[in-house]
Amino acid sequence: MHILSKMITLKATGQQSGYFKTRIFKTCSLGAKKWSLPVLKEQVYGCVWWCSGVPNSPCHQPMRLLAWNCQGAGAQLTTRRLEEMCRLYSPGFLFLSETKNDFMHLQNMQVSLGFDSLKTVEPIGNIGGLALFYSKDYPVKFVFVNDRLIDIETIIDGNRVFISFVYGDPVVQYRELVWERLTRIGLSRSDPWFMIGDFNEITGNHEKRGGKSRSESSFLPFRCMIEICGMIEVPSQGNLFSWVGRRSCGVTGRRVRRLIKARLDRALAPHDFDSVLRDVPVMISEDMNQKLSKEISTEEVRRALFSLNPDKTPGPDGMTAFFYQKFWDLTGPDLVKVVQEFHSSGSFDRRLNETNICLIPKTDRPRKMAEFRPISLCNVSYKVISKVLSSRLKKLLPDLISETQSAFVSGRLITDNILIAQENFHALRTNPACKKKFMAIKTDMSKAYDRVEWSFLQALMLKMGFAQKWVDLISYCVSSVSYKILLNGVPRGSIRPTRGIRQGDPLSPFLFILYTEALVANLKEAEWHGRIQGLQVSRASPSTSHLLFADDSLFFCKADPLQGAEIIKILRIYGEASGQQLNTAKSSVMFGHEVDNITRTTIKDAIGGKEVLIKSIAQALPTYVMSCFLLPKAIRSKLSSAIANFWWKTNENSNGIHWIAWEKLCMPYSDGGLGFRTLEEFNLALLAKQLWRLLRHPNSLLSRVLRGRYFRFSDPLHIGNSNRPSYGWRSIMAAKPLLISGLRRTIGSGMLTRVWEDPWIPTIPARPAKSIVNSRDPHLYVNDLIDPTTKMWKLDRIQSLIDPADIPLILGIRPSRTYLSDGYSWSHTKSGNYTVKSGYWAARDLSRPTCDLPFQGPGVTALQAQVWKLKTTRKLMHFAWQCISGCLATSQKLAYRHIGTDKGCSRCGGDEESINHLLFECPPARQIWALSPIPSSGHIFPRNSLFYNFDFLFWRGRDFGIEADVLELFPWILWLCQMWRTSGNNQSYTLSVPPGTADLGAFPDPLEVLRLAEKEAQLWQSAQSELHNGNHGHVELVTQSRVGDASLDSNYSGYHCFVDGSWKESDKFSGTGWFCTSSNGEPPTMGAANLRRSLSPLHTEVEALLWAMKCMIGAYNQEVAFFTDCSDLVKMVSSPTEWPAFSVYLEEFQSDKEEFSTFSLSLISRSANVKADNLARKVRTEPLHITYVNNIPQEWLF
């Protein structure tokens, strides 16, 4: 709750003195009579609270509180016992209720007890009375005092703390007035606050013994007060029942006084997070904190803004991100100022964080609020702030988040955990060591985002080592929110939450997985101490006790009641501290196949779960099924059929006409199809990504689990058949031929790559080297061809062994200078990183026949492919494709499919309405073409061939001198030519018909149709022109990616170095050039060098950057901003792990980058990089290897 935020901050930073404990102790009133019962009618109850030190912040004087319902302070025995307790505990505060004595008597007690001050509430006669004794060490301000409550404010170790000393009303009907008062106090209180005293109430029947059970509803007011105030019970020692008495009850017709025990005294404190966060390790280093808290640059704000989707629904400000992107020059400075001021001050105008809530139904007919998903619509300014913070945090998450959490962490996929879960379920069914002894528990957290307690989030981040400034920034973002609900599009109401994070806030996913790390830490601690034992699919695989999927979780342990109860206990304690609540309706348990029924029943009773067969966690995540499992052929067929029906049907009650086979629609645009994906190849492409990740990330949890089970002494590409593999593993192995077909070995040291067997020659597909010798050494490795001293290729040996055609390709490969291990790259992307898209088309190439025959006659494929290059709307492109592909429902086509018998044209009465007739030959259509600016002549255009007419409009018309902008009109003419086929009017357009022709088959005036086509074309072209002009800045800004911190503006005080590379396949050399200027007036320096031609233009760009960096290092220029016109180069150095084909270059780049105190790489236009480009091009054409530094021919610069 919000009232805890201050306390947690103070505590975790060491300013607050520690955590809170109580000790409950009792003693009997000693009298002449010796009682035989262990507890007596009247008992002494004391609750001592003290504050003990935390590491690095010892409390100078631990403070103790003592509260006691003394039931009369006048007895000598009571005074003696109080003196004894004060000597033993030295309390800073002593609270007595039911004193039954006046101020004078209590003042005498104050002296004997050794307190400096006293506050009393006089009893009414011989009833009630309160007294608070306190030491001068604690300055006290009385906030509220009455006969049931003394509420004070004091200072503990420099921090403001509130304490409420409570005496619950003995009269039941008045007791709720006390709870109401405490509730009002709690809602307005944000500082640390504690309650102690005799509440005269219990929270449930479990806190009493004897007597009649009370109804659950009678406990609700007290419980609600505790929950609203954010309090929990302070752990206690000693006998729980602090009150004992006798009450009369009727038994067999007579009254009997029965002994009753109850817990009426208690201490309540804010959530004590120490027990939950104790095992959370400190993960944040000082360097990480500096990166998180450094000043926010203009470029960082700009990058955050342009990363937002421009078309998302606006928030309360009514603006989309597109507005800010389009008018960046106007809005940018103010937006940057807002973000930077927030970073420096830690706050912003709360109106920025006003949020509209849109309720999205989860079901077709929602009947209750739980069936709606609330989506937050935030203001753009707040989203930019949140995006800047989340972008910084995101970079650190791989080091902070445990490997059992795979969602929202870069470099991990949620499918990793799905596959691990599948292996564990398979082990529960088949593994002898697992199916008899283990079980799985699946849980779901109810409304997980909404139940995030802000105070717990603060405490967790501080425990992990985040700097106080960063925690304050995050806390302000999540706590300054206010909501309005969109009802029929109109915002209503005003809600200020006290907990929760929002769907739609860029920070929320990352904060939630951080939040869950507290649960992970407790599970690891329990596993470390043997209270739970994780499941191992094999002896060589790591054990997994838990897998987390955002708000869904899987737990694995021994099928033992104690271990099951331990997991439930951890979840309960975590829930009490964090606010998360287990959704028992969605939680279940699965046992190993051979766990006996008695054990199952015992465990189910112990943990309260129902038993189901958890086939796969992917069942709850259907979008990930194809990424993890190979769909059976029958299912693929049904899905393809359903998709095809959806595509062709015109209404819900029909399947429509399937004009073209689905397989042909799945051809790429260039081959005449629509680019739909076939499920089989798409399924394999997704699975190949899993196999690719096993190769690229051998130390991931998924890879370690599968390696221990299936490829312990090999790699996943070189294994045989496995014993009883899971379906998940069989699915991954089904994609192995696809991945192997595009893999290439990237050369680092060359020690792991065989010359004659591994695919390392950079062709497509990659292959081993070709030999020119008859006898080949099978154990010859690539490192045998590399000089160990110079790290250069041994040209003489290569020429003696390898085909001359392969030698230029080999020499274009750059060996590692630091013994970097050989790796893998994917041949079908320039980065070398596998993508599902490239994998899909590689799978299509493997599955398609070598010769594809066109399905509509010669030239049709080219016509269909050209459709998608038209400058028109997507709808008209698709219409043109339908016409060329024969998919238009003309009378001729319908009669051919036995839908009607009349082939005639309904407009002109012609014998046959073909597609060509409808669009070009029907008299109304001919009139439109004749009136159009596209010249028409019977022997040139239009003709009686549909394909010729489209060929003329696409290409041949330009041969007859028709301007391109004139030809761009034809898609709209085609569309309108077919609009009026049965009547003079159309639902979309209403045009007049020529006089005297207003009958059923009349066609609108052709001139009006042409004018309408021209108008529609002009409107679309104007809109595109405006959009292009508005987006020009957007495109330019988005592509102006940067790496590093150096400023792009003219005020930057370092060096500006422009680099470029030049590559031509037919040339012997590649060219590299750089041009460096200084802000302090130094003359420019420059360099140009030609190198042996590399594998691609991008390789040359990298070489140009590396050479320029080495030249800057040699000149002792440590503050350099580099500029390039190659966008791929900027992307590469900003995310090097995504470019495995360049791993050797990037290793060298990272090493050289460390030599600069300030480094940046920015994208500029080609026109701004002319000098470096000229240097690279001129030096490329030199006949011999040459390097220039400064002494460059002047004509090369121009």
ABEGO torsion letter per residue (X at the ends): XAAAAAAAAAAAAGABAEBBBBBBBBBBBBBABBBABABBABBBBBBBBBBBBBBGBBBABBBBBBBBBAGEAABAAAAAAAAAAAAAAGBABBBBBGAGBBAAAAAAAAAAAGBABBBBBBBBEABEEBBBBBBAABBBBBABBBAABBBBBBBBGGBBBBBBBBBBBABAAAAAAAAAAAAAAAAABABBBBBBEBAGBBABAAABBEEBBBBAAAAAAAAAAAAAAGBBBBBBBEBABABBBBBBBBBGGBBBBBBBBBBABBBBBBBBAAAAAAABBBABBAAAAAAAABBBBAAAAAAAAAABBAABBBBAAGBBAAAAAAAAAAAAAAAAAAAAAAAAAGBBBAAAABBBBBBBBABABBABAAABBBBBBBBAAAAAAAAAAAAAAAAAAAAABBAABABGBBGBBAAAAAAAAAAAAAAAAABAAAAAABBBBBBBBBGAAAABBAAAAAAAAAAAGBBAAAAAAAAAAAAABBBBBBBGGBBBEBBBBABEBBBGBAAAAAAAAAAAAAAAAAAAAAAAAGABBBBBABAABBBBABBBBEABBBBBBBBBAAAAAAAAAAAAAAAAAAGBBBBAAABBBBBBAABBAAAAAAAAAAAGBBBBBBABAAAABAAAAAAABBBBAAAAAAAAAAAAAAAABABAABAEBBABBAAAAABBAAAGBAGBBBAAAAAAAAAAAAAAAAAABAABAAAAAAAAAABAABBAABBBBBBGBBAAAAAAAAAAAAAAAABBBBBBAGAABBAAABBABBBOBBBBBBBABABBBAABBAAAABBAAAGBBBAAAAAAABBAAAAAAAAABBBBAAGBBBBBBBAABAAGBBBAAAAAAAAAAAABBABBBBAAEBGAAAAAAAAAABBBBAAAAAAAAAAAAGABBBAAAAAAAGBEABABBAAAGBABBBAAAAAAABAAAAAAAAABABBBBAAAOBBABAAAAAAAAAAAAAAAGBBAAAAAAAAAAAAAAAABAABABBAABBBBBBBGABBAABBBBAAAAAAAAAAAAAAAAAAAAAAAAAAAAAAAAAABBBBEABBABAABABBBBBBBBBBBAABABBBBBBBBBBAAGBBBBBBBBBBBBBABAAAAAAAAAAAAAAAAAAAGBABBBBBBABAAAAAAAABAAABAAAAAAAAAAAAAAAABABBBBBBBBAAAAAAAAAAAAAAAABABBBBBBGBBBAAAAX
